[in-house]
Amino acid sequence: MTDNKKIVVALGMSGGVDSSAAASILLDAGYTVLGITARMTQEYSRCCADVDIERAAKLCERLGIEHHIVDLCDDFKRDVIDYFMSGYIGGETPSPCVNCNRYIKFGTLLDAAIELGADKIATGHYVRVSSESGKVRLLRGVDGSKDQSYFLARLKAEQLERAIFPLGDMLKSEVVAYAQQHELVARKSRESQELCFVIEGTHGDYIDLRSFETKGVGDVVTADGKKVGEHRGVHHYTVGQRKGLGIAMGYPVYVTGIDAENNRVVIGPREDVMCDDMLVSDMNWIGDESGSGAFDAVCQIRYQHKPAACSVVVKGDGLCEVKFAEPQFAVTPGQLAVFYDGDVVLGGGWIFGMND
């Protein structure tokens, strides 16, 4: 039997309910725990502001564990913010949280944790990890409504081997009840699908204020190239968007494509946003279990997207051709496509086009 006391776990702490409960759960399990909080940005942050860092420090003091603050602002800007801005400016819809997990939380923060003497890193993600026959697997969290495996699908096996997810087998309601029972004073979770560093609904304005690379106003056109209006800048739009277009066509219209090179936004009816196939690049296969051949799976093309049945053909060089059993709405370049076999995450890669 493993002596957990000999295992030093660095827990990523934000001062929220999830990471606070995770700290106590790890201590209950006998691990030697230290808290570690990353300062990601000097600007607005939904989860890593000074007040959150202070709250995390106070909780660590109460639990009698060390607390360390690591400045990762430069890394976060390079790997998350710059990637986010260049993606939108290039006509894609990026997934910054995915990059943050791979390069920051389980990258530079993990490296910092190891330097502090940690053997493992833990977070409050609602996911599970298992090891069978020497292969590490990433699985959905038990709470289907909170499952965050989508955001971790680009982690490497060696990163997952270092990871512990204390909340993966729990429901959110159980975590909240545990925190209340143990009188863990934490800020309420600020649940959101938006980014931690952008105020909800303002990503285009955020880019306008920080980039000189935007092309500004351009044409809104139909599929046949007819101009029907003007847009504020392609970085304000995403495939599938309906609200905020400011164009009346006599029927509901959606963004069907973004032509960043020619500074155009293409619109059309809903049927033009439906797609039955796609190309996925730079695939990360967890454990290299599905790195070749053809197979059936289910796929999520964005967070909280209902998993869709599909067939996958692996072409090599990280490229996959995907055919959906039924057409899907808004298959969006720049977003992450994650493939599952039941609860097991096979891997994830970037949507970059349709399989014409």
N, C-alpha and C positions, 0 to 999 in steps of 0.2 A: 504494500500500500504506500502511495506517495505521501511524504510528509510535507503538507502544504506550507508549513511554517518555514521551510527552507526555500520556498519559492517567493521571490520578491516580485510583486506586481505593481507596475505604475498605472494608476487609473487616471485617464483623461477626465478632468473635472471642470464643469462649467457653472456650478452653483445651482443647477436645476434639479428637479425631483429625480430624474432617471440616474444621473451620475451620483447623486447623494445616496440613493438607495443601493446602487451598485457598490459603493464604498463599504457600507455596513454589511452587505451580503458577503463580500470577499473576506471581511474580517471574521464574520461568523463561520466561514469555511476554513479558517485557520491560516490564511495567507498573510505574509508580511506585506503590508500595503503602504505605498506612498502616493500622494496626490500630485498630479502634474497638470498645469494649466498653460495653454499656449496663448500668448498675445498675438493675434493675427493681424490687426490693423489699428491704426491710431484714429481712424474715423468711426463712423457709425457701425455698430455690430449688434445683432439681435441676441447673440449668445456669449460673446467674448469681450464685453465692455468691462471697464474698471470695476463697476459694481458687481459683476459676475465673478471676477477674479477675487475680489474681496470676500464675497460670500463663500466661495470655495475654500479660501484660506481659513475662514472662521470654522467651517465644518470640519476641516482637517484638524484644527486645534482641538475642537470638541471631541473628536474621535481618537485623538492622541497619535496622529500619524504625521509624517513630514509633508510639507507642501512646497512645491517648486514651481516657479514661473519661468517659462521659456519664451524668449522673443523670437517669433518666426515671421515677423512682418515682411521681411524681404522675400522669404520663400513663398509666402502666401500671395504677395503681389505678383511674383513671377509665374507661379504654377496655377494660380486660381484667378486673380483679378485680370491680369493681362490676357490670359487664355479666354476668359469670359468676354472681354471687350473685342478682341480680335475675331472671335467666333461670330459675334453678332454683326460686326462691321463687314465680315466676309459673307454674310447672307445665311449663316447657319444659326441654330438655336443650341448653344453649348450647354453642357452639364457640369457646372463648376463644383457641385458637391461631390461628384464622382472623383474628380481630380484631387479635391481636398482630402478625401479619404486615402487615396493611393499615395499621394506625394507628401501630404502634410501629416495627418493623424497617424498613418501607419508607415510614414516615411521619415521625415526629419524629426517628428515628435518621438517616434519609436527609437530613432538613433540617440536622441537626447536622453530618453529613459534608460537605455542600455548604458550610457556613460554614467548615469546616476546609480548604476548597480542593479537595475531591474532585469529580471529574466523574461518577463512577459509584460504585455501592455493590455489593459482592459478599457472598454468603453461601455456606454449605456445603450448601444445599438440593440434593437430587437432582431437578432439573428442568432443562429447556432453554428457551431463548428464541431465536426466529428472527425475521428481518424480511424479508418478501417484498412487493414492490410498495409499499413504504412503510408496510406494516402490521405491527405487532409481534404475534407469536404466542407463547403459552405452551404448551409441550409436556411430556409425561411424560418423566421421566428414563429413561435407557437401562436402568437396573437396576429392573425391574418390582417387585421385592420391597422396594425402598427409595423408589420414586417418591413425591414429596411435592407434586405439582402440586395435589392436592385442597386443601391448606392455603393455596395462593396464588391460588385461583380468583377471589378478590374484589379482586385488585390491578387498578388502572387501567392503561391502556396507557402513560400517561406515567410511571408507576412502573416498569413493566417495561422501558421504554426506557432507564432509568438503571441497570438491573440486569445483573449478570454472575453466572453460576452455573458456576464452574470444574469442579464434579463431575458435571454433568448428563450427560456422555457416558461416565462411568466406572461400573464396578461397585463396590460397597462393598469387595469383596475386593481390587480394584485400588487403591483409596484406602488401605486398611490396608497393603498391600504397599509402596506409594509412601512412606507415612509411615515405615515401618520402614527402607526403603532410604536415606532421607534423614535418618534418626536424629532424627525429630521427636518429642521427648518430650512426650506429651500424656496427659491422663487418658483412660481407656477411655470410649467413648461409653456413656452411660447410656440405652440404648434403652428407650423406654416409650411407650405410647399415652396415659398419664396426663399430667396437667398439671405444668408445671415448678414451680408454687408450692403444690401440694397433695400431701401424701404419699399414695401410691397407695391407692385404696379408701376415702378418708376425706373426700370432698367434702362430704357432709352434715354431718359433725362440724365441718368448717372453717367452714361457714356458721352453724351453731349458735353458735359462739364469737364471731362477728363481726357478726351482724345481730340487730336487735330487731324485724324485720318478719315473721319466721316465725310461722305460726299454731299451731305445735305439733301435738300428737296429734290425729288425726282418724279417720274411718271408712274401712275398706277394704270395698268393696262389689262385688257382681257387676253384670253389665250391666243386670239388671232392678232394681237399687237395693237388693238385699238385703244387709244388713250381715253380714259374715263375720269381722270382726276390726278391729284398730286399727293405724294406722301411726304412725311417729315424727315425721312432718312430710313434706309432699309433696316437699320439696327433697332427700330421701334416695332418691328413686325416679326411674326412667326407663322409658319405654315399651319393652317387650320384656324387662324384668328378670324373672328367675325366682328367683335366690338371695336369701336374706335376707328373704323375705316372712313367714315364720313362720306360715303358714296351711296346714292340711291339708284338701284337698277330695276326696281319693281319686283324684285325677288331677293331672298337672302343670299348674300355673297360672302365668300371666305377668301383668305389668302391661300392661293394654290401653289405659289412658288415665289422665290426671291432671286432676282438676277442682280447680284451685287456688282458684277463687272460693268453692266450697263445702267446701274442705279435705277432698277425698275422693280416694282412689286406687282405680281400677277394675281388677279382675282378671278373667281368664277363660282358657279353653283356648288352645292355640297358634293354632288357626284364627282366633281373634278378633284376633290380632296381625298376620295377613296382610292385605296391602292391595294393590290393583291400580291405584290412582290417588292423586294428591296435588295440592295447590296450593303453588306456590312464589312468594314475594314478594321485592321489592327486588332483582331480578336485576341482576347486573353482567355485561354482555356485553363480553368483551375484544375491542376493536376494533370494537364495534357491528356485528359481522358477522351476528348472528342475532337482531337486536332486533325482528323482526316476522315475521308469517306462521306457518306450521306446518311442522314438519320432524321427521325421525327422528334419534335419537341414542342414545348409551348414557349411563347416569346412575349416579353413585355417591351414595348417601344417607348415607354415613359413611366415615371413613377405613378402608381395607382391605376395604370392602364390594366384592363381586364386581360389576363394572359390569353393569347390567341394561339390556336393550334397551327403548326407550320411544318414544312419540310425544309431541311437545311442541307446544302451541298458545300462542302469545304473545298475551296479551290487552291489553297496554298498561299503563302506570303501573307497570312492573316486575313485573307478575303473569303467571304461566304456569300453564296446566293441563297435567298430565302423566299419561299413561296407560301403564302398564307392560305389556309383552308377557306377562309372567307375574307373579303376585302376589309381593310382596316382604315380608320379615319386618321388623317394627318400623320403619315409616316414622314418624320421631320429630320432632314439632314442636320447632323451635329448632336442629335440625341443618342442616348445609349440604348442598344438592343441587348437584352439579357435573355439567355436561353435556360430553360429549366427542364429537369426530368423529375416530375413530382415536386418534392420540396427541395431537391438538390439543385444548386446553381451550377450549370455546366460552364458558363463563362459569359463574357460580354464584349461587345465591340461597337464601333461608331457607325451609325447610319450615314451613308454618304451619297446615296442615289437610288434610283429605281433600276431594276434589271430589265432594261430595254432590249 
